[in-house]
Amino acid sequence: MEKNLFRYIWNHTRRDQVWILFVVACSMPTFFLFFDLPKQIVNIPIRGLGFETPGATVTFFELNFSVPAWMSSSGQLNLFSGFELERFSYLGALCMVFLTLVCINGLFKFYINTYKGRLGERTLRRLRYELIDRVMRFPTSFVRRMKASEVATMVKDEVEPLGVFIGEAFVDPAFLSGQALAAMLFIMIQNPWLGTIAFSIVLFQAFLIPRLRRRMLEIGKERQLQARALAGRVGEILDGVSEIHANDTSNYERADISNRLNRIFFLRYESYRRKFFIKFLNNFLSQITPFLFYFIGGYFVIVKETLDVGQLVAVIVAYKDLPNPIRDLINWDQTRLDVQIKYSQVIIQFASDEVQSVESQAVVHGSAARLSGEIAARNLGVSDDTGAKLIESASFTIPLHQFTAVIGEVNSGAEAIGEVLARLLPPTQGQIKIGDQDLYKLAESVSGRRISYVGPETYLRQASVRDNLLYGLKHAPMRKPEYTEEEEEKRLWEISEAERAGNTTLDIHGDWIDYEAAGLSGAEQMDERIQEVLELVDLVDDMFELGLRGLIVPADEPELAKRIIDARKLLHKKLKDSDLANVVNPFDPDKYNDQTTIAENILFGTAIGDAFSEDNLARNEYLLSVLAGNGLDTVLYEMGGKIAETIIELFSDLPPDHPFFARLSLMTADDIPEYEALLSRVSNLDFEQAVPLDQAMLLKLSFAYIEPQHRLSLLNDDLRTRLLTARKAFSLGLPEGLAGAIELYNPESYNARSTLQDNILFGRISYGVAEGAKLVHDAILSVLKELGLRPAVINVGLGFNVGIGGKQLMAVQRQKLSLARALIKRPDLLIINKGFAALDANQQTQMVERVLNGVKNSRGEAQSGVFWVLTNPNLAAKFEQVLVFRNGGLVEQDTPMALERKESHYSELVAHGK
Amino acid sequence: MTLEDEVGVLRRIPLFAKVEPSKLKLLAFTSQRMVFSKGQELFHQGDPGDAAYVIIEGSADVLVDAPGGQISVARVERNAIVGDIAILCDVPRTATIKALSEVVTLKILKEQFLELIAGFPEIAIEIMRVLADRLSKTTAELTTARNKLNELGY
């Protein structure tokens, strides 16, 4: 990458810089006119110069130029003779000119600033893109040594100030020095002596300030590195947070962070001191010049009488134009140094020449040619970063479409060979070939499409399961997205912008999925293929369960929502007819549901947001008004009192850490004294007399009451009827402002806030029924099967977001998913390197069998070669060939049968593994 | 069935007979009522034990695994407590309990049960008494069985 910032800017923005320079130059005449105009307005029409006689006129807008005599006999070229205007009209005309200039100047400024901003942002975009582009082309081992959070802060924050500077990189110094030179020249013309004084002070500044700044630059550099290291440490703290807790090192980390912040603080403080000292010096020097003018010039005027007053005043007036451009120039120079340091400090991290060529990652739209032949390693040697030998001169040849197992102890070289074959660990000696091509010279469009790799660690992107599954099929945009005319236009603009910034123009919104590579003719077959792969890796049930716990947006999937309602009805019908009738208590708008809380019975819906959340419910004014409507507020208040009394009677003797408290759902141990105090406060008060806070505390208890769970026999049929009336009143009178705070239960419609499973169940499982949840789950499964809804539910499961790094999935699921991702692209070679550590021995055996069977076609021919570095050597017998590694060397290669018969390392490893 | 009814049931169980009513109420309040339908198992032999059950209504079969299949060794009825051995001794379930009719139980979790014993010596003594009773019964049955075997000439 270009190491010099200015050259980088010039290389990429040359034309824009020249243009903006030109535009600024064009804006200058109007700019100066604008400054000159007020003087004219005051002098001519207002003070009346030239209007001395009544009715006099002055010529306005006369275009008259002095030209050499050969062009015109009078020496004047008169292009336009102008208008003759009276005094007030003249004022009007000049004011109109003033207004016009205001507009023109404003528009120039607007244009120039926008242009500079856009230019800077474009270049910044280019730079950021290039940095990320390089990260993806660096060797994996190099990238692994980089700290993610440091790279992130470099790409995002450290280059940010460049954006502002780039637009000003050439324009500002050109014009500021132009202005400064003009002012200096003017002073020189007025009086060379005084001019020389001004000039030598500017020279002195130019000499002194860079020297003062030298230390500033060091500080700037140091500060940048420290800030970056801080970002790195923050990243480490987050990544290693469990270690911090496990080792009680939080205070060590605090001290470390404090120390780093301390260093940054003192660096910044020193830089402030120096910066403002330089400022002070600058100001001082620019103020000392007029002092010298007054003093020395005055001396010449008064004592020597060699200078006249007019000249001195002219010099002093001219001087007032000098300090501003000089100061701005100095500021610009400061920014320049700043960003130059920032730039070079970033570039240095990305400067490695070890980048892959751009061609190796070129976009290839068609499908890649299949690999065939043999995998041949000749004299292969591999070292790690420290130079330790992982493999020493191994040679082997294996047919590509064969099932090969690799076994060996830890550090035997078995794992390393997996990485070598996956192109993650370049050999330091020898060569590895597939067919007649060097594996490490294949373009990624071939290796990445025809070879699949599942490593010991799985990395999933924070996206849906489906996106992760199809990730390996997204090599190039296969189909353009369908854009409306308006979107198309916007897209064209985006493309031209991307081109200007040297970014790729590939459209992320297009369909990137390479169906052909997955062996399909189109998108419509994808669901089937996904199902197939999920079955192969045994993830179908997991996805189904995820789907049951998933949410859908009924507006987006009205068909599915409708079918779920059908499933709900069928389930309820089936339950009614079976002996499970008492297990589920469906939500019936006309019946009190004994298995849920009093609050839920009144609300009869799912709360959205805070208004009706459990904590705020007892203070919700609308709900309280509904309760007051049929006197329920008093009833529930008294009920809360009874509940509190019972609980206090039962629990007040127990110490707060007594395990019985874990079984108490209505209160915590800490609440007991509070409620005790409350009860004594309100013992003689009825609902109206109690303060709202006490009302709320007691209402909260009765709101959470469930008769079959708490069994205090506080509910009777009369109360149930009254609560039902309250339910009706609540939904009928729901104010518009609260309509969005609750999704009411409706047997005929899908509840978007509840999971698929809850939507099907649409009720509560009764308390105290042994295995109730399981029985209901089974009933739901059979209903979904009967209605053919299983695939649709699995589809919802595929939409589940796996979270950062896939942490929302279990380790086993993550590993299975990464295998599914490797299989779905139908690779020629599937490399599995010590994967599936989360599976138990039995599951591992099954997984090997599943995979080896799964890559065969219907005629039993292997469609992919499998190269499996096994954790458990016993499984090697299931493969066609075994490579045995020991101490970095390949010691045996044969069929498992042949190796079993003789005294071999293989037999030893297998015996050991048992 | 309300909490008060459950307290009544608990009082009729010999194990809890001497515990004050307020403590029984606490026990009832913090334990879960569980209904098993006919044929359902309360627990299965060999499973880890996490709770004992007080039978409030219905009856259940006590089954043990034998070489020829499960054999019924006893029947438990209302007011009996089952599953206490597994949680007292931390051993897997020694038998399977299968509901012969609809069985209503009070499920007492392991920690709750142990807490009860620690808190109420009366209960501990009562449990010792029940266990000793069972042991003497078992010993008597064992003696009878041995004698029978001797008579048969084994």
HADDOCK unambig.tbl for C-alpha pairs under 7 A between the chains (distance, minus, plus):
assign (segid A and resid 650 and name CA) (segid B and resid 22 and name CA) 6.81 0.50 0.50
assign (segid A and resid 650 and name CA) (segid B and resid 26 and name CA) 5.54 0.50 0.50
assign (segid A and resid 660 and name CA) (segid B and resid 30 and name CA) 6.50 0.50 0.50
assign (segid A and resid 660 and name CA) (segid B and resid 112 and name CA) 6.82 0.50 0.50
assign (segid A and resid 663 and name CA) (segid B and resid 30 and name CA) 5.39 0.50 0.50
assign (segid A and resid 664 and name CA) (segid B and resid 30 and name CA) 6.63 0.50 0.50
assign (segid A and resid 710 and name CA) (segid B and resid 29 and name CA) 6.99 0.50 0.50
assign (segid A and resid 711 and name CA) (segid B and resid 2 and name CA) 4.98 0.50 0.50
assign (segid A and resid 711 and name CA) (segid B and resid 3 and name CA) 5.35 0.50 0.50
assign (segid A and resid 712 and name CA) (segid B and resid 2 and name CA) 6.04 0.50 0.50
assign (segid A and resid 712 and name CA) (segid B and resid 3 and name CA) 5.88 0.50 0.50
assign (segid A and resid 713 and name CA) (segid B and resid 2 and name CA) 5.86 0.50 0.50
assign (segid A and resid 768 and name CA) (segid B and resid 32 and name CA) 6.63 0.50 0.50
assign (segid A and resid 768 and name CA) (segid B and resid 33 and name CA) 5.06 0.50 0.50
assign (segid A and resid 768 and name CA) (segid B and resid 34 and name CA) 3.93 0.50 0.50
assign (segid A and resid 768 and name CA) (segid B and resid 35 and name CA) 5.60 0.50 0.50
assign (segid A and resid 769 and name CA) (segid B and resid 34 and name CA) 5.45 0.50 0.50
assign (segid A and resid 769 and name CA) (segid B and resid 35 and name CA) 4.83 0.50 0.50
assign (segid A and resid 769 and name CA) (segid B and resid 36 and name CA) 6.44 0.50 0.50
assign (segid A and resid 770 and name CA) (segid B and resid 34 and name CA) 5.81 0.50 0.50
assign (segid A and resid 770 and name CA) (segid B and resid 35 and name CA) 5.72 0.50 0.50
assign (segid A and resid 770 and name CA) (segid B and resid 36 and name CA) 5.43 0.50 0.50
